[in-house]
C-alpha cells in the first residue's frame, strides 16, 4: 500500500499560483507529479481561504478566478474564429 505524501503549504500555494496564472491544471499536475483532483482541491481551498480574508472591496478572489477562466475561454474561441477567417480569405483570394 502506498503512503500518503505530505506537501508543504508553500508547495501547494505555488502549484495553485501556476494554475491561477493561466497554465492548465492538468499540465501543472503532470509537471509536479500530483493528481489533478488533488490540485483542484488545493485550488478550491486556496480560493476559499482568500475569500475569507477578502476585505469586501472589489470582487472576491474566487469571482475573479472564475471571470479569468471565462475570459481565457472566450479569447481561445475568438482566436479560432480569426484563424478560420484567415483561411477563408486565402481560399477566396
PDB file of N, CA, C and O in Angstrom:
ATOM      1  N   UNK A   1       0.839  -1.164   0.000  1.00  0.00           N
ATOM      2  CA  UNK A   1       0.000   0.000   0.000  1.00  0.00           C
ATOM      3  C   UNK A   1       0.896   1.242   0.000  1.00  0.00           C
ATOM      4  O   UNK A   1       1.910   1.289   0.697  1.00  0.00           O
ATOM      5  N   UNK A   2       0.510   2.241  -0.787  1.00  0.00           N
ATOM      6  CA  UNK A   2       1.320   3.448  -0.867  1.00  0.00           C
ATOM      7  C   UNK A   2       1.014   4.377   0.296  1.00  0.00           C
ATOM      8  O   UNK A   2      -0.105   4.427   0.806  1.00  0.00           O
ATOM      9  N   UNK A   3       2.045   5.112   0.698  1.00  0.00           N
ATOM     10  CA  UNK A   3       1.870   6.062   1.787  1.00  0.00           C
ATOM     11  C   UNK A   3       1.427   7.402   1.226  1.00  0.00           C
ATOM     12  O   UNK A   3       1.753   7.757   0.094  1.00  0.00           O
ATOM     13  N   UNK A   4       0.682   8.138   2.032  1.00  0.00           N
ATOM     14  CA  UNK A   4       0.257   9.482   1.634  1.00  0.00           C
ATOM     15  C   UNK A   4       1.465  10.401   1.645  1.00  0.00           C
ATOM     16  O   UNK A   4       2.288  10.364   2.560  1.00  0.00           O
ATOM     17  N   UNK A   5       1.555  11.219   0.617  1.00  0.00           N
ATOM     18  CA  UNK A   5       2.635  12.186   0.550  1.00  0.00           C
ATOM     19  C   UNK A   5       2.189  13.467   1.240  1.00  0.00           C
ATOM     20  O   UNK A   5       1.028  13.866   1.145  1.00  0.00           O
ATOM     21  N   UNK A   6       3.101  14.090   1.916  1.00  0.00           N
ATOM     22  CA  UNK A   6       2.828  15.350   2.600  1.00  0.00           C
ATOM     23  C   UNK A   6       3.455  16.478   1.777  1.00  0.00           C
ATOM     24  O   UNK A   6       4.599  16.377   1.334  1.00  0.00           O
ATOM     25  N   UNK A   7       2.701  17.532   1.584  1.00  0.00           N
ATOM     26  CA  UNK A   7       3.183  18.691   0.845  1.00  0.00           C
ATOM     27  C   UNK A   7       3.132  19.914   1.753  1.00  0.00           C
ATOM     28  O   UNK A   7       2.223  20.064   2.568  1.00  0.00           O
ATOM     29  N   UNK A   8       4.123  20.781   1.596  1.00  0.00           N
ATOM     30  CA  UNK A   8       4.136  21.998   2.400  1.00  0.00           C
ATOM     31  C   UNK A   8       3.100  22.979   1.858  1.00  0.00           C
ATOM     32  O   UNK A   8       2.672  22.880   0.708  1.00  0.00           O
ATOM     33  N   UNK A   9       2.709  23.918   2.702  1.00  0.00           N
ATOM     34  CA  UNK A   9       1.765  24.958   2.281  1.00  0.00           C
ATOM     35  C   UNK A   9       2.361  25.764   1.136  1.00  0.00           C
ATOM     36  O   UNK A   9       1.646  26.153   0.213  1.00  0.00           O
ATOM     37  N   UNK A  10       3.649  26.013   1.188  1.00  0.00           N
ATOM     38  CA  UNK A  10       4.322  26.773   0.138  1.00  0.00           C
ATOM     39  C   UNK A  10       4.230  26.041  -1.207  1.00  0.00           C
ATOM     40  O   UNK A  10       3.972  26.662  -2.238  1.00  0.00           O
ATOM     41  N   UNK A  11       4.441  24.720  -1.192  1.00  0.00           N
ATOM     42  CA  UNK A  11       4.350  23.922  -2.415  1.00  0.00           C
ATOM     43  C   UNK A  11       2.930  23.995  -2.984  1.00  0.00           C
ATOM     44  O   UNK A  11       2.735  24.188  -4.184  1.00  0.00           O
ATOM     45  N   UNK A  12       1.946  23.836  -2.098  1.00  0.00           N
ATOM     46  CA  UNK A  12       0.547  23.882  -2.539  1.00  0.00           C
ATOM     47  C   UNK A  12       0.205  25.250  -3.125  1.00  0.00           C
ATOM     48  O   UNK A  12      -0.419  25.340  -4.183  1.00  0.00           O
ATOM     49  N   UNK A  13       0.615  26.310  -2.434  1.00  0.00           N
ATOM     50  CA  UNK A  13       0.327  27.666  -2.905  1.00  0.00           C
ATOM     51  C   UNK A  13       1.010  27.944  -4.245  1.00  0.00           C
ATOM     52  O   UNK A  13       0.422  28.584  -5.117  1.00  0.00           O
ATOM     53  N   UNK A  14       2.238  27.472  -4.412  1.00  0.00           N
ATOM     54  CA  UNK A  14       2.943  27.655  -5.685  1.00  0.00           C
ATOM     55  C   UNK A  14       2.249  26.901  -6.813  1.00  0.00           C
ATOM     56  O   UNK A  14       2.138  27.413  -7.926  1.00  0.00           O
ATOM     57  N   UNK A  15       1.786  25.695  -6.531  1.00  0.00           N
ATOM     58  CA  UNK A  15       1.073  24.911  -7.539  1.00  0.00           C
ATOM     59  C   UNK A  15      -0.216  25.614  -7.946  1.00  0.00           C
ATOM     60  O   UNK A  15      -0.537  25.692  -9.132  1.00  0.00           O
ATOM     61  N   UNK A  16      -0.945  26.117  -6.978  1.00  0.00           N
ATOM     62  CA  UNK A  16      -2.191  26.839  -7.255  1.00  0.00           C
ATOM     63  C   UNK A  16      -1.901  28.125  -8.022  1.00  0.00           C
ATOM     64  O   UNK A  16      -2.650  28.486  -8.929  1.00  0.00           O
ATOM     65  N   UNK A  17      -0.829  28.815  -7.669  1.00  0.00           N
ATOM     66  CA  UNK A  17      -0.459  30.049  -8.373  1.00  0.00           C
ATOM     67  C   UNK A  17      -0.194  29.786  -9.851  1.00  0.00           C
ATOM     68  O   UNK A  17      -0.541  30.605 -10.703  1.00  0.00           O
ATOM     69  N   UNK A  18       0.416  28.655 -10.154  1.00  0.00           N
ATOM     70  CA  UNK A  18       0.656  28.301 -11.558  1.00  0.00           C
ATOM     71  C   UNK A  18      -0.660  28.157 -12.311  1.00  0.00           C
ATOM     72  O   UNK A  18      -0.788  28.610 -13.448  1.00  0.00           O
ATOM     73  N   UNK A  19      -1.631  27.524 -11.671  1.00  0.00           N
ATOM     74  CA  UNK A  19      -2.936  27.334 -12.308  1.00  0.00           C
ATOM     75  C   UNK A  19      -3.653  28.677 -12.466  1.00  0.00           C
ATOM     76  O   UNK A  19      -4.226  28.963 -13.517  1.00  0.00           O
ATOM     77  N   UNK A  20      -3.615  29.487 -11.423  1.00  0.00           N
ATOM     78  CA  UNK A  20      -4.302  30.771 -11.471  1.00  0.00           C
ATOM     79  C   UNK A  20      -3.646  31.742 -12.452  1.00  0.00           C
ATOM     80  O   UNK A  20      -4.287  32.682 -12.921  1.00  0.00           O
ATOM     81  N   UNK A  21      -2.371  31.514 -12.761  1.00  0.00           N
ATOM     82  CA  UNK A  21      -1.683  32.382 -13.718  1.00  0.00           C
ATOM     83  C   UNK A  21      -2.011  32.019 -15.162  1.00  0.00           C
ATOM     84  O   UNK A  21      -1.619  32.724 -16.092  1.00  0.00           O
ATOM     85  N   UNK A  22      -2.731  30.915 -15.342  1.00  0.00           N
ATOM     86  CA  UNK A  22      -3.170  30.587 -16.691  1.00  0.00           C
ATOM     87  C   UNK A  22      -2.730  29.229 -17.219  1.00  0.00           C
ATOM     88  O   UNK A  22      -3.233  28.785 -18.251  1.00  0.00           O
ATOM     89  N   UNK A  23      -1.827  28.574 -16.555  1.00  0.00           N
ATOM     90  CA  UNK A  23      -1.419  27.251 -17.020  1.00  0.00           C
ATOM     91  C   UNK A  23      -2.544  26.256 -16.766  1.00  0.00           C
ATOM     92  O   UNK A  23      -3.302  26.394 -15.805  1.00  0.00           O
ATOM     93  N   UNK A  24      -2.645  25.275 -17.615  1.00  0.00           N
ATOM     94  CA  UNK A  24      -3.684  24.264 -17.470  1.00  0.00           C
ATOM     95  C   UNK A  24      -3.411  23.421 -16.226  1.00  0.00           C
ATOM     96  O   UNK A  24      -2.275  23.028 -15.961  1.00  0.00           O
ATOM     97  N   UNK A  25      -4.471  23.154 -15.472  1.00  0.00           N
ATOM     98  CA  UNK A  25      -4.334  22.377 -14.238  1.00  0.00           C
ATOM     99  C   UNK A  25      -3.771  20.988 -14.529  1.00  0.00           C
ATOM    100  O   UNK A  25      -2.966  20.471 -13.755  1.00  0.00           O
ATOM    101  N   UNK A  26      -4.186  20.390 -15.626  1.00  0.00           N
ATOM    102  CA  UNK A  26      -3.692  19.062 -15.976  1.00  0.00           C
ATOM    103  C   UNK A  26      -2.189  19.094 -16.236  1.00  0.00           C
ATOM    104  O   UNK A  26      -1.460  18.197 -15.812  1.00  0.00           O
ATOM    105  N   UNK A  27      -1.735  20.124 -16.931  1.00  0.00           N
ATOM    106  CA  UNK A  27      -0.307  20.284 -17.225  1.00  0.00           C
ATOM    107  C   UNK A  27       0.489  20.464 -15.931  1.00  0.00           C
ATOM    108  O   UNK A  27       1.534  19.839 -15.748  1.00  0.00           O
ATOM    109  N   UNK A  28      -0.004  21.314 -15.043  1.00  0.00           N
ATOM    110  CA  UNK A  28       0.684  21.561 -13.771  1.00  0.00           C
ATOM    111  C   UNK A  28       0.739  20.288 -12.941  1.00  0.00           C
ATOM    112  O   UNK A  28       1.774  19.967 -12.357  1.00  0.00           O
ATOM    113  N   UNK A  29      -0.369  19.563 -12.887  1.00  0.00           N
ATOM    114  CA  UNK A  29      -0.397  18.335 -12.081  1.00  0.00           C
ATOM    115  C   UNK A  29       0.591  17.304 -12.617  1.00  0.00           C
ATOM    116  O   UNK A  29       1.255  16.618 -11.839  1.00  0.00           O
ATOM    117  N   UNK A  30       0.692  17.190 -13.944  1.00  0.00           N
ATOM    118  CA  UNK A  30       1.660  16.253 -14.530  1.00  0.00           C
ATOM    119  C   UNK A  30       3.086  16.698 -14.234  1.00  0.00           C
ATOM    120  O   UNK A  30       3.933  15.883 -13.868  1.00  0.00           O
ATOM    121  N   UNK A  31       3.351  17.997 -14.394  1.00  0.00           N
ATOM    122  CA  UNK A  31       4.701  18.524 -14.159  1.00  0.00           C
ATOM    123  C   UNK A  31       5.152  18.322 -12.714  1.00  0.00           C
ATOM    124  O   UNK A  31       6.321  18.037 -12.456  1.00  0.00           O
ATOM    125  N   UNK A  32       4.221  18.472 -11.779  1.00  0.00           N
ATOM    126  CA  UNK A  32       4.566  18.362 -10.364  1.00  0.00           C
ATOM    127  C   UNK A  32       4.382  16.951  -9.809  1.00  0.00           C
ATOM    128  O   UNK A  32       4.756  16.677  -8.669  1.00  0.00           O
ATOM    129  N   UNK A  33       3.814  16.069 -10.602  1.00  0.00           N
ATOM    130  CA  UNK A  33       3.643  14.682 -10.162  1.00  0.00           C
ATOM    131  C   UNK A  33       2.553  14.511  -9.120  1.00  0.00           C
ATOM    132  O   UNK A  33       2.666  13.680  -8.219  1.00  0.00           O
ATOM    133  N   UNK A  34       1.496  15.303  -9.248  1.00  0.00           N
ATOM    134  CA  UNK A  34       0.372  15.178  -8.321  1.00  0.00           C
ATOM    135  C   UNK A  34      -0.904  14.902  -9.111  1.00  0.00           C
ATOM    136  O   UNK A  34      -0.983  15.183 -10.307  1.00  0.00           O
ATOM    137  N   UNK A  35      -1.884  14.358  -8.434  1.00  0.00           N
ATOM    138  CA  UNK A  35      -3.149  14.038  -9.077  1.00  0.00           C
ATOM    139  C   UNK A  35      -3.935  15.317  -9.353  1.00  0.00           C
ATOM    140  O   UNK A  35      -3.894  16.257  -8.561  1.00  0.00           O
ATOM    141  N   UNK A  36      -4.643  15.349 -10.469  1.00  0.00           N
ATOM    142  CA  UNK A  36      -5.418  16.528 -10.856  1.00  0.00           C
ATOM    143  C   UNK A  36      -6.484  16.861  -9.815  1.00  0.00           C
ATOM    144  O   UNK A  36      -6.748  18.035  -9.556  1.00  0.00           O
ATOM    145  N   UNK A  37      -7.093  15.847  -9.221  1.00  0.00           N
ATOM    146  CA  UNK A  37      -8.127  16.107  -8.210  1.00  0.00           C
ATOM    147  C   UNK A  37      -7.522  16.750  -6.963  1.00  0.00           C
ATOM    148  O   UNK A  37      -8.159  17.580  -6.315  1.00  0.00           O
ATOM    149  N   UNK A  38      -6.299  16.365  -6.635  1.00  0.00           N
ATOM    150  CA  UNK A  38      -5.608  16.972  -5.504  1.00  0.00           C
ATOM    151  C   UNK A  38      -5.353  18.448  -5.777  1.00  0.00           C
ATOM    152  O   UNK A  38      -5.597  19.297  -4.919  1.00  0.00           O
ATOM    153  N   UNK A  39      -4.865  18.747  -6.965  1.00  0.00           N
ATOM    154  CA  UNK A  39      -4.593  20.131  -7.332  1.00  0.00           C
ATOM    155  C   UNK A  39      -5.870  20.962  -7.345  1.00  0.00           C
ATOM    156  O   UNK A  39      -5.873  22.099  -6.873  1.00  0.00           O
ATOM    157  N   UNK A  40      -6.946  20.413  -7.876  1.00  0.00           N
ATOM    158  CA  UNK A  40      -8.223  21.134  -7.885  1.00  0.00           C
ATOM    159  C   UNK A  40      -8.740  21.384  -6.464  1.00  0.00           C
ATOM    160  O   UNK A  40      -9.322  22.433  -6.187  1.00  0.00           O
ATOM    161  N   UNK A  41      -8.527  20.422  -5.573  1.00  0.00           N
ATOM    162  CA  UNK A  41      -8.944  20.600  -4.180  1.00  0.00           C
ATOM    163  C   UNK A  41      -8.117  21.711  -3.533  1.00  0.00           C
ATOM    164  O   UNK A  41      -8.662  22.543  -2.807  1.00  0.00           O
ATOM    165  N   UNK A  42      -6.807  21.732  -3.788  1.00  0.00           N
ATOM    166  CA  UNK A  42      -5.948  22.794  -3.257  1.00  0.00           C
ATOM    167  C   UNK A  42      -6.395  24.156  -3.778  1.00  0.00           C
ATOM    168  O   UNK A  42      -6.413  25.135  -3.032  1.00  0.00           O
ATOM    169  N   UNK A  43      -6.754  24.215  -5.053  1.00  0.00           N
ATOM    170  CA  UNK A  43      -7.190  25.473  -5.651  1.00  0.00           C
ATOM    171  C   UNK A  43      -8.462  25.965  -4.963  1.00  0.00           C
ATOM    172  O   UNK A  43      -8.578  27.144  -4.629  1.00  0.00           O
ATOM    173  N   UNK A  44      -9.406  25.063  -4.756  1.00  0.00           N
ATOM    174  CA  UNK A  44     -10.663  25.441  -4.097  1.00  0.00           C
ATOM    175  C   UNK A  44     -10.397  25.930  -2.675  1.00  0.00           C
ATOM    176  O   UNK A  44     -10.939  26.953  -2.256  1.00  0.00           O
ATOM    177  N   UNK A  45      -9.571  25.208  -1.939  1.00  0.00           N
ATOM    178  CA  UNK A  45      -9.248  25.608  -0.572  1.00  0.00           C
ATOM    179  C   UNK A  45      -8.535  26.960  -0.556  1.00  0.00           C
ATOM    180  O   UNK A  45      -8.809  27.800   0.301  1.00  0.00           O
ATOM    181  N   UNK A  46      -7.625  27.165  -1.499  1.00  0.00           N
ATOM    182  CA  UNK A  46      -6.893  28.429  -1.587  1.00  0.00           C
ATOM    183  C   UNK A  46      -7.847  29.587  -1.853  1.00  0.00           C
ATOM    184  O   UNK A  46      -7.771  30.625  -1.195  1.00  0.00           O
ATOM    185  N   UNK A  47      -8.746  29.408  -2.819  1.00  0.00           N
ATOM    186  CA  UNK A  47      -9.693  30.477  -3.141  1.00  0.00           C
ATOM    187  C   UNK A  47     -10.670  30.722  -1.993  1.00  0.00           C
ATOM    188  O   UNK A  47     -11.029  31.869  -1.725  1.00  0.00           O
ATOM    189  N   UNK A  48     -11.103  29.660  -1.313  1.00  0.00           N
ATOM    190  CA  UNK A  48     -11.978  29.824  -0.150  1.00  0.00           C
ATOM    191  C   UNK A  48     -11.261  30.615   0.953  1.00  0.00           C
ATOM    192  O   UNK A  48     -11.852  31.485   1.594  1.00  0.00           O
ATOM    193  N   UNK A  49      -9.985  30.298   1.159  1.00  0.00           N
ATOM    194  CA  UNK A  49      -9.182  30.999   2.164  1.00  0.00           C
ATOM    195  C   UNK A  49      -9.031  32.475   1.798  1.00  0.00           C
ATOM    196  O   UNK A  49      -9.123  33.351   2.659  1.00  0.00           O
ATOM    197  N   UNK A  50      -8.798  32.738   0.513  1.00  0.00           N
ATOM    198  CA  UNK A  50      -8.657  34.125   0.064  1.00  0.00           C
ATOM    199  C   UNK A  50      -9.982  34.881   0.172  1.00  0.00           C
ATOM    200  O   UNK A  50     -10.000  36.071   0.485  1.00  0.00           O
ATOM    201  N   UNK A  51     -11.079  34.190  -0.085  1.00  0.00           N
ATOM    202  CA  UNK A  51     -12.392  34.822   0.047  1.00  0.00           C
ATOM    203  C   UNK A  51     -12.669  35.229   1.493  1.00  0.00           C
ATOM    204  O   UNK A  51     -13.249  36.285   1.747  1.00  0.00           O
ATOM    205  N   UNK A  52     -12.256  34.394   2.426  1.00  0.00           N
ATOM    206  CA  UNK A  52     -12.453  34.697   3.845  1.00  0.00           C
ATOM    207  C   UNK A  52     -11.627  35.914   4.236  1.00  0.00           C
ATOM    208  O   UNK A  52     -12.088  36.759   5.004  1.00  0.00           O
ATOM    209  N   UNK A  53     -10.403  36.008   3.709  1.00  0.00           N
ATOM    210  CA  UNK A  53      -9.521  37.132   4.008  1.00  0.00           C
ATOM    211  C   UNK A  53      -9.934  38.405   3.273  1.00  0.00           C
ATOM    212  O   UNK A  53      -9.485  39.497   3.622  1.00  0.00           O
ATOM    213  N   UNK A  54     -10.777  38.271   2.271  1.00  0.00           N
ATOM    214  CA  UNK A  54     -11.168  39.400   1.418  1.00  0.00           C
ATOM    215  C   UNK A  54     -11.804  40.505   2.247  1.00  0.00           C
ATOM    216  O   UNK A  54     -12.660  40.251   3.095  1.00  0.00           O
ATOM    217  N   UNK A  55     -11.371  41.738   1.990  1.00  0.00           N
ATOM    218  CA  UNK A  55     -11.847  42.867   2.787  1.00  0.00           C
ATOM    219  C   UNK A  55     -13.164  43.461   2.305  1.00  0.00           C
ATOM    220  O   UNK A  55     -13.674  44.400   2.917  1.00  0.00           O
ATOM    221  N   UNK A  56     -13.715  42.939   1.233  1.00  0.00           N
ATOM    222  CA  UNK A  56     -15.004  43.410   0.754  1.00  0.00           C
ATOM    223  C   UNK A  56     -14.918  44.469  -0.324  1.00  0.00           C
ATOM    224  O   UNK A  56     -15.931  44.821  -0.928  1.00  0.00           O
ATOM    225  N   UNK A  57     -13.732  44.979  -0.573  1.00  0.00           N
ATOM    226  CA  UNK A  57     -13.560  45.963  -1.639  1.00  0.00           C
ATOM    227  C   UNK A  57     -13.293  45.238  -2.947  1.00  0.00           C
ATOM    228  O   UNK A  57     -12.380  44.417  -3.030  1.00  0.00           O
ATOM    229  N   UNK A  58     -14.074  45.532  -3.952  1.00  0.00           N
ATOM    230  CA  UNK A  58     -13.903  44.848  -5.237  1.00  0.00           C
ATOM    231  C   UNK A  58     -14.459  43.451  -5.193  1.00  0.00           C
ATOM    232  O   UNK A  58     -15.145  43.058  -4.249  1.00  0.00           O
ATOM    233  N   UNK A  59     -14.147  42.701  -6.247  1.00  0.00           N
ATOM    234  CA  UNK A  59     -14.660  41.330  -6.337  1.00  0.00           C
ATOM    235  C   UNK A  59     -13.799  40.372  -5.527  1.00  0.00           C
ATOM    236  O   UNK A  59     -12.615  40.619  -5.297  1.00  0.00           O
ATOM    237  N   UNK A  60     -14.413  39.279  -5.099  1.00  0.00           N
ATOM    238  CA  UNK A  60     -13.691  38.277  -4.325  1.00  0.00           C
ATOM    239  C   UNK A  60     -12.716  37.531  -5.236  1.00  0.00           C
ATOM    240  O   UNK A  60     -12.926  37.479  -6.448  1.00  0.00           O
ATOM    241  N   UNK A  61     -11.651  36.953  -4.668  1.00  0.00           N
ATOM    242  CA  UNK A  61     -10.675  36.220  -5.472  1.00  0.00           C
ATOM    243  C   UNK A  61     -11.287  35.073  -6.279  1.00  0.00           C
ATOM    244  O   UNK A  61     -10.874  34.834  -7.414  1.00  0.00           O
ATOM    245  N   UNK A  62     -12.270  34.358  -5.709  1.00  0.00           N
ATOM    246  CA  UNK A  62     -12.874  33.253  -6.460  1.00  0.00           C
ATOM    247  C   UNK A  62     -13.695  33.784  -7.635  1.00  0.00           C
ATOM    248  O   UNK A  62     -13.740  33.156  -8.693  1.00  0.00           O
ATOM    249  N   UNK A  63     -14.345  34.936  -7.454  1.00  0.00           N
ATOM    250  CA  UNK A  63     -15.100  35.534  -8.554  1.00  0.00           C
ATOM    251  C   UNK A  63     -14.152  35.999  -9.649  1.00  0.00           C
ATOM    252  O   UNK A  63     -14.451  35.855 -10.834  1.00  0.00           O
ATOM    253  N   UNK A  64     -13.013  36.554  -9.259  1.00  0.00           N
ATOM    254  CA  UNK A  64     -12.017  36.978 -10.244  1.00  0.00           C
ATOM    255  C   UNK A  64     -11.435  35.782 -10.995  1.00  0.00           C
ATOM    256  O   UNK A  64     -11.201  35.858 -12.201  1.00  0.00           O
ATOM    257  N   UNK A  65     -11.202  34.682 -10.286  1.00  0.00           N
ATOM    258  CA  UNK A  65     -10.675  33.481 -10.930  1.00  0.00           C
ATOM    259  C   UNK A  65     -11.680  32.919 -11.937  1.00  0.00           C
ATOM    260  O   UNK A  65     -11.296  32.480 -13.021  1.00  0.00           O
ATOM    261  N   UNK A  66     -12.952  32.933 -11.582  1.00  0.00           N
ATOM    262  CA  UNK A  66     -13.989  32.446 -12.493  1.00  0.00           C
ATOM    263  C   UNK A  66     -14.087  33.341 -13.722  1.00  0.00           C
ATOM    264  O   UNK A  66     -14.234  32.845 -14.839  1.00  0.00           O
ATOM    265  N   UNK A  67     -14.008  34.649 -13.526  1.00  0.00           N
ATOM    266  CA  UNK A  67     -14.049  35.597 -14.640  1.00  0.00           C
ATOM    267  C   UNK A  67     -12.828  35.429 -15.536  1.00  0.00           C
ATOM    268  O   UNK A  67     -12.937  35.495 -16.760  1.00  0.00           O
ATOM    269  N   UNK A  68     -11.669  35.213 -14.928  1.00  0.00           N
ATOM    270  CA  UNK A  68     -10.448  34.995 -15.688  1.00  0.00           C
ATOM    271  C   UNK A  68     -10.568  33.745 -16.561  1.00  0.00           C
ATOM    272  O   UNK A  68     -10.168  33.750 -17.725  1.00  0.00           O
ATOM    273  N   UNK A  69     -11.119  32.685 -15.991  1.00  0.00           N
ATOM    274  CA  UNK A  69     -11.304  31.437 -16.741  1.00  0.00           C
ATOM    275  C   UNK A  69     -12.254  31.656 -17.918  1.00  0.00           C
ATOM    276  O   UNK A  69     -11.994  31.192 -19.028  1.00  0.00           O
ATOM    277  N   UNK A  70     -13.352  32.362 -17.670  1.00  0.00           N
ATOM    278  CA  UNK A  70     -14.317  32.639 -18.733  1.00  0.00           C
ATOM    279  C   UNK A  70     -13.680  33.464 -19.851  1.00  0.00           C
ATOM    280  O   UNK A  70     -13.899  33.189 -21.031  1.00  0.00           O
ATOM    281  N   UNK A  71     -12.903  34.458 -19.484  1.00  0.00           N
ATOM    282  CA  UNK A  71     -12.262  35.318 -20.484  1.00  0.00           C
ATOM    283  C   UNK A  71     -11.210  34.557 -21.296  1.00  0.00           C
ATOM    284  O   UNK A  71     -11.064  34.789 -22.496  1.00  0.00           O
ATOM    285  N   UNK A  72     -10.487  33.660 -20.651  1.00  0.00           N
ATOM    286  CA  UNK A  72      -9.498  32.852 -21.385  1.00  0.00           C
ATOM    287  C   UNK A  72     -10.194  31.946 -22.408  1.00  0.00           C
ATOM    288  O   UNK A  72      -9.708  31.776 -23.526  1.00  0.00           O
ATOM    289  N   UNK A  73     -11.322  31.375 -22.020  1.00  0.00           N
ATOM    290  CA  UNK A  73     -12.074  30.531 -22.950  1.00  0.00           C
ATOM    291  C   UNK A  73     -12.605  31.354 -24.112  1.00  0.00           C
ATOM    292  O   UNK A  73     -12.554  30.919 -25.262  1.00  0.00           O
ATOM    293  N   UNK A  74     -13.113  32.540 -23.813  1.00  0.00           N
ATOM    294  CA  UNK A  74     -13.625  33.419 -24.850  1.00  0.00           C
ATOM    295  C   UNK A  74     -12.510  33.833 -25.810  1.00  0.00           C
ATOM    296  O   UNK A  74     -12.720  33.879 -27.022  1.00  0.00           O
ATOM    297  N   UNK A  75     -11.333  34.133 -25.275  1.00  0.00           N
ATOM    298  CA  UNK A  75     -10.194  34.501 -26.108  1.00  0.00           C
ATOM    299  C   UNK A  75      -9.791  33.351 -27.035  1.00  0.00           C
ATOM    300  O   UNK A  75      -9.495  33.572 -28.209  1.00  0.00           O
ATOM    301  N   UNK A  76      -9.782  32.133 -26.508  1.00  0.00           N
ATOM    302  CA  UNK A  76      -9.432  30.970 -27.322  1.00  0.00           C
ATOM    303  C   UNK A  76     -10.434  30.794 -28.466  1.00  0.00           C
ATOM    304  O   UNK A  76     -10.046  30.474 -29.589  1.00  0.00           O
ATOM    305  N   UNK A  77     -11.715  31.004 -28.183  1.00  0.00           N
ATOM    306  CA  UNK A  77     -12.736  30.902 -29.224  1.00  0.00           C
ATOM    307  C   UNK A  77     -12.531  31.973 -30.291  1.00  0.00           C
ATOM    308  O   UNK A  77     -12.659  31.693 -31.483  1.00  0.00           O
ATOM    309  N   UNK A  78     -12.216  33.191 -29.872  1.00  0.00           N
ATOM    310  CA  UNK A  78     -12.006  34.287 -30.822  1.00  0.00           C
ATOM    311  C   UNK A  78     -10.773  34.043 -31.688  1.00  0.00           C
ATOM    312  O   UNK A  78     -10.776  34.356 -32.879  1.00  0.00           O
ATOM    313  N   UNK A  79      -9.724  33.487 -31.095  1.00  0.00           N
ATOM    314  CA  UNK A  79      -8.524  33.164 -31.868  1.00  0.00           C
ATOM    315  C   UNK A  79      -8.837  32.110 -32.926  1.00  0.00           C
ATOM    316  O   UNK A  79      -8.328  32.175 -34.045  1.00  0.00           O
ATOM    317  N   UNK A  80      -9.668  31.148 -32.570  1.00  0.00           N
ATOM    318  CA  UNK A  80     -10.054  30.113 -33.521  1.00  0.00           C
ATOM    319  C   UNK A  80     -10.865  30.712 -34.676  1.00  0.00           C
ATOM    320  O   UNK A  80     -10.674  30.335 -35.832  1.00  0.00           O
ATOM    321  N   UNK A  81     -11.765  31.639 -34.360  1.00  0.00           N
ATOM    322  CA  UNK A  81     -12.558  32.300 -35.393  1.00  0.00           C
ATOM    323  C   UNK A  81     -11.664  33.086 -36.339  1.00  0.00           C
ATOM    324  O   UNK A  81     -11.852  33.042 -37.555  1.00  0.00           O
ATOM    325  N   UNK A  82     -10.689  33.806 -35.786  1.00  0.00           N
ATOM    326  CA  UNK A  82      -9.762  34.579 -36.616  1.00  0.00           C
ATOM    327  C   UNK A  82      -8.979  33.643 -37.541  1.00  0.00           C
ATOM    328  O   UNK A  82      -8.788  33.948 -38.718  1.00  0.00           O
ATOM    329  N   UNK A  83      -8.532  32.519 -37.014  1.00  0.00           N
ATOM    330  CA  UNK A  83      -7.782  31.564 -37.826  1.00  0.00           C
ATOM    331  C   UNK A  83      -8.650  31.039 -38.982  1.00  0.00           C
ATOM    332  O   UNK A  83      -8.175  30.927 -40.112  1.00  0.00           O
ATOM    333  N   UNK A  84      -9.900  30.725 -38.703  1.00  0.00           N
ATOM    334  CA  UNK A  84     -10.814  30.238 -39.740  1.00  0.00           C
ATOM    335  C   UNK A  84     -11.048  31.313 -40.793  1.00  0.00           C
ATOM    336  O   UNK A  84     -11.053  31.028 -41.991  1.00  0.00           O
ATOM    337  N   UNK A  85     -11.241  32.552 -40.339  1.00  0.00           N
ATOM    338  CA  UNK A  85     -11.463  33.650 -41.293  1.00  0.00           C
ATOM    339  C   UNK A  85     -10.238  33.894 -42.165  1.00  0.00           C
ATOM    340  O   UNK A  85     -10.382  34.171 -43.355  1.00  0.00           O
ATOM    341  N   UNK A  86      -9.044  33.797 -41.604  1.00  0.00           N
ATOM    342  CA  UNK A  86      -7.822  33.957 -42.389  1.00  0.00           C
ATOM    343  C   UNK A  86      -7.730  32.883 -43.468  1.00  0.00           C
ATOM    344  O   UNK A  86      -7.372  33.176 -44.609  1.00  0.00           O
ATOM    345  N   UNK A  87      -8.048  31.651 -43.115  1.00  0.00           N
ATOM    346  CA  UNK A  87      -8.022  30.565 -44.095  1.00  0.00           C
ATOM    347  C   UNK A  87      -9.060  30.789 -45.181  1.00  0.00           C
ATOM    348  O   UNK A  87      -8.815  30.504 -46.353  1.00  0.00           O
ATOM    349  N   UNK A  88     -10.231  31.305 -44.787  1.00  0.00           N
ATOM    350  CA  UNK A  88     -11.288  31.567 -45.749  1.00  0.00           C
ATOM    351  C   UNK A  88     -10.863  32.656 -46.734  1.00  0.00           C
ATOM    352  O   UNK A  88     -11.115  32.537 -47.933  1.00  0.00           O
ATOM    353  N   UNK A  89     -10.230  33.703 -46.243  1.00  0.00           N
ATOM    354  CA  UNK A  89      -9.755  34.801 -47.106  1.00  0.00           C
ATOM    355  C   UNK A  89      -8.716  34.264 -48.085  1.00  0.00           C
ATOM    356  O   UNK A  89      -8.743  34.630 -49.260  1.00  0.00           O
ATOM    357  N   UNK A  90      -7.811  33.415 -47.637  1.00  0.00           N
ATOM    358  CA  UNK A  90      -6.808  32.833 -48.529  1.00  0.00           C
ATOM    359  C   UNK A  90      -7.485  32.010 -49.631  1.00  0.00           C
ATOM    360  O   UNK A  90      -7.086  32.059 -50.795  1.00  0.00           O
ATOM    361  N   UNK A  91      -8.497  31.270 -49.246  1.00  0.00           N
ATOM    362  CA  UNK A  91      -9.199  30.399 -50.186  1.00  0.00           C
ATOM    363  C   UNK A  91      -9.940  31.225 -51.227  1.00  0.00           C
ATOM    364  O   UNK A  91      -9.938  30.880 -52.408  1.00  0.00           O
ATOM    365  N   UNK A  92     -10.573  32.309 -50.799  1.00  0.00           N
ATOM    366  CA  UNK A  92     -11.361  33.155 -51.695  1.00  0.00           C
ATOM    367  C   UNK A  92     -10.457  33.964 -52.612  1.00  0.00           C
ATOM    368  O   UNK A  92     -10.795  34.177 -53.776  1.00  0.00           O
ATOM    369  N   UNK A  93      -9.318  34.417 -52.112  1.00  0.00           N
ATOM    370  CA  UNK A  93      -8.430  35.295 -52.902  1.00  0.00           C
ATOM    371  C   UNK A  93      -7.802  34.608 -54.063  1.00  0.00           C
ATOM    372  O   UNK A  93      -7.038  35.224 -54.807  1.00  0.00           O
TER     373      UNK A  93
END
